Amino acid sequence: MIHKNDFDGNIQLGGRRFFDETKRTELAKHVFPYGSFYDRIDGHLVPKATYFEALTACPMCGGDDIGELLTGNEITVFRCGRCGFGFQNPRFRAEFLGELYAGEYRMNDAYRSDAQRRLDAAKFGYGIQEARRYRRDIASVLDVGAGTGQFLEVARDLGIPRCYGMEPGAALRDSRLGFEIFNEFLEEIPPQLSDLSLITLWDTLEHIHDFNRIIASAKRALAPDGLVLIMVPNLNSLASRLIRDKSWTFDLTHLSYFTSNSLGMLLSKHGLDVVHRETVISEIDNCRNYLEFNEPYTSVPSGDEAFAWLTPSHIHGHMLGSRLLFIARNG
């Protein structure tokens, strides 16, 4: 049995060591990588109107009760007062997403690090373990946003015979892993794929402009009683609430910021029945560092007894983990 703490880097390695061993420390030193989409005015980066669009309504529920939540990492995030959904505003335009992902995704070095691969192997194994609680006979899987292909490797090793991936980036363009990879830009599942047992979106849905379209096509591609597994950043996580504009969650490539309520709303809208919801990844050291007035990612918590109540169980018991993990069944 795999426990979700088994792939929590803050628990397994400690926050600072996790940051170092997954090469995030080196990434943090690099210059802002998206400068071509911004103008520099009076020493500040300002989004170029060509690449961004202003939104006047919530992309999830259509409500107009929206307002600014925070600004950080050169983006502004709005939140809907009706459904709680968060979104980039101004938002990067759909027609230019190909340019945003044209080269090597900047997180791939982190994903390829030995430490991250060990943690991700446990995470992907946990996902399949939990999915099999709701459907034992998983004969096929499509991973939307397959990245480096590691989930597909884990799925194959765990006995899923037919494994497919969708990945628009460069990581799998010349894959020699032996999987069938589709390079469509994640907006819709290819029509030749159908009767799938499981569709996964690991840290992918937040990157997709038309999330309604991809979820609708997932329902079409699933077998009766097929499952969709989704992991996304949790806008309501303790880490996001504390660290705010300094959090790595808030990034130009993240167009959408889901909550438990808004993700459930999206799945229900498309006739998918949520059978499993939880949070994973505590970021407990990052939170404790921030509470101790230290840099959240590169410090080491002192173990202040005032925060002894703050445990991974407390975080996940209140749906405050860094990531939402949902499984829904094709109804």
BELGIFEN-V313550 format. One record per residue. N is the residue number from 1. RES is the residue in three letters. PHI is phi in whole degrees, -180 to 180 (999 if undefined). Layout:
<<N	RES	PHI> <N	RES	PHI>>
This chain:
<<1	MET	999> <2	ILE	-103> <3	HIS	-104> <4	LYS	-65> <5	ASN	-68> <6	ASP	-67> <7	PHE	-117> <8	ASP	-91> <9	GLY	-60> <10	ASN	-65> <11	ILE	-83> <12	GLN	-74> <13	LEU	-120> <14	GLY	91> <15	GLY	-57> <16	ARG	-67> <17	ARG	-64> <18	PHE	-59> <19	PHE	-61> <20	ASP	-71> <21	GLU	-73> <22	THR	-99> <23	LYS	66> <24	ARG	-71> <25	THR	-61> <26	GLU	-68> <27	LEU	-60> <28	ALA	-65> <29	LYS	-81> <30	HIS	-74> <31	VAL	-65> <32	PHE	-47> <33	PRO	-82> <34	TYR	-114> <35	GLY	-59> <36	SER	-67> <37	PHE	-97> <38	TYR	-133> <39	ASP	-100> <40	ARG	-100> <41	ILE	-126> <42	ASP	52> <43	GLY	81> <44	HIS	-115> <45	LEU	-87> <46	VAL	-121> <47	PRO	-58> <48	LYS	-74> <49	ALA	-59> <50	THR	-57> <51	TYR	-97> <52	PHE	-127> <53	GLU	-128> <54	ALA	-88> <55	LEU	-108> <56	THR	-111> <57	ALA	-144> <58	CYS	-69> <59	PRO	-67> <60	MET	-88> <61	CYS	-112> <62	GLY	81> <63	GLY	-69> <64	ASP	-101> <65	ASP	-85> <66	ILE	-121> <67	GLY	-158> <68	GLU	-67> <69	LEU	-99> <70	LEU	-165> <71	THR	-126> <72	GLY	-171> <73	ASN	54> <74	GLU	69> <75	ILE	-130> <76	THR	-117> <77	VAL	-110> <78	PHE	-103> <79	ARG	-131> <80	CYS	-86> <81	GLY	-73> <82	ARG	-91> <83	CYS	-112> <84	GLY	84> <85	PHE	-66> <86	GLY	-111> <87	PHE	-158> <88	GLN	-61> <89	ASN	-156> <90	PRO	-68> <91	ARG	-106> <92	PHE	-61> <93	ARG	-72> <94	ALA	-61> <95	GLU	-69> <96	PHE	-110> <97	LEU	-62> <98	GLY	-59> <99	GLU	-68> <100	LEU	-64> <101	TYR	-111> <102	ALA	-62> <103	GLY	-100> <104	GLU	-71> <105	TYR	-62> <106	ARG	-66> <107	MET	-87> <108	ASN	-64> <109	ASP	-62> <110	ALA	-66> <111	TYR	-66> <112	ARG	-87> <113	SER	-64> <114	ASP	-59> <115	ALA	-64> <116	GLN	-67> <117	ARG	-65> <118	ARG	-64> <119	LEU	-66> <120	ASP	-68> <121	ALA	-60> <122	ALA	-68> <123	LYS	-62> <124	PHE	-68> <125	GLY	-63> <126	TYR	-63> <127	GLY	-60> <128	ILE	-68> <129	GLN	-57> <130	GLU	-70> <131	ALA	-62> <132	ARG	-71> <133	ARG	-68> <134	TYR	-109> <135	ARG	-156> <136	ARG	-72> <137	ASP	-93> <138	ILE	-87> <139	ALA	-98> <140	SER	-151> <141	VAL	-144> <142	LEU	-117> <143	ASP	-102> <144	VAL	-88> <145	GLY	82> <146	ALA	-73> <147	GLY	58> <148	THR	-85> <149	GLY	90> <150	GLN	-66> <151	PHE	-60> <152	LEU	-63> <153	GLU	-63> <154	VAL	-64> <155	ALA	-61> <156	ARG	-64> <157	ASP	-65> <158	LEU	-93> <159	GLY	92> <160	ILE	-89> <161	PRO	-74> <162	ARG	-114> <163	CYS	-126> <164	TYR	-125> <165	GLY	-138> <166	MET	-118> <167	GLU	-155> <168	PRO	-81> <169	GLY	-77> <170	ALA	-80> <171	ALA	-59> <172	LEU	-116> <173	ARG	-62> <174	ASP	-118> <175	SER	-63> <176	ARG	-112> <177	LEU	-80> <178	GLY	90> <179	PHE	-97> <180	GLU	-83> <181	ILE	-113> <182	PHE	-104> <183	ASN	-98> <184	GLU	-58> <185	PHE	-85> <186	LEU	61> <187	GLU	-84> <188	GLU	-155> <189	ILE	-72> <190	PRO	-52> <191	PRO	-63> <192	GLN	-74> <193	LEU	-93> <194	SER	-153> <195	ASP	56> <196	LEU	-80> <197	SER	-75> <198	LEU	-148> <199	ILE	-122> <200	THR	-119> <201	LEU	-133> <202	TRP	-91> <203	ASP	49> <204	THR	-125> <205	LEU	-60> <206	GLU	-69> <207	HIS	-91> <208	ILE	-95> <209	HIS	-67> <210	ASP	-102> <211	PHE	-68> <212	ASN	-64> <213	ARG	-66> <214	ILE	-70> <215	ILE	-70> <216	ALA	-62> <217	SER	-73> <218	ALA	-65> <219	LYS	-60> <220	ARG	-63> <221	ALA	-82> <222	LEU	-80> <223	ALA	-71> <224	PRO	-55> <225	ASP	67> <226	GLY	-68> <227	LEU	-119> <228	VAL	-120> <229	LEU	-113> <230	ILE	-129> <231	MET	-121> <232	VAL	-141> <233	PRO	-59> <234	ASN	-99> <235	LEU	-58> <236	ASN	-92> <237	SER	-66> <238	LEU	-62> <239	ALA	-62> <240	SER	-64> <241	ARG	-68> <242	LEU	-82> <243	ILE	-79> <244	ARG	51> <245	ASP	-65> <246	LYS	-91> <247	SER	-75> <248	TRP	-71> <249	THR	-62> <250	PHE	-90> <251	ASP	-143> <252	LEU	-57> <253	THR	-77> <254	HIS	-95> <255	LEU	-84> <256	SER	-126> <257	TYR	-131> <258	PHE	-87> <259	THR	-116> <260	SER	-58> <261	ASN	-65> <262	SER	-73> <263	LEU	-69> <264	GLY	-62> <265	MET	-62> <266	LEU	-63> <267	LEU	-66> <268	SER	-63> <269	LYS	-56> <270	HIS	-101> <271	GLY	74> <272	LEU	-107> <273	ASP	-92> <274	VAL	-70> <275	VAL	-111> <276	HIS	-153> <277	ARG	-144> <278	GLU	-160> <279	THR	-111> <280	VAL	-134> <281	ILE	66> <282	SER	-77> <283	GLU	52> <284	ILE	-64> <285	ASP	-66> <286	ASN	-60> <287	CYS	-67> <288	ARG	-64> <289	ASN	-58> <290	TYR	-66> <291	LEU	-65> <292	GLU	-95> <293	PHE	65> <294	ASN	-112> <295	GLU	-60> <296	PRO	-68> <297	TYR	-98> <298	THR	-112> <299	SER	-101> <300	VAL	-123> <301	PRO	-60> <302	SER	-80> <303	GLY	84> <304	ASP	-50> <305	GLU	-65> <306	ALA	-63> <307	PHE	-111> <308	ALA	-62> <309	TRP	-69> <310	LEU	-84> <311	THR	-125> <312	PRO	-57> <313	SER	-64> <314	HIS	-64> <315	ILE	-61> <316	HIS	-73> <317	GLY	-64> <318	HIS	-110> <319	MET	55> <320	LEU	-110> <321	GLY	-68> <322	SER	-68> <323	ARG	-127> <324	LEU	-90> <325	LEU	-124> <326	PHE	-118> <327	ILE	-126> <328	ALA	-129> <329	ARG	-105> <330	ASN	-68> <331	GLY	-85>>
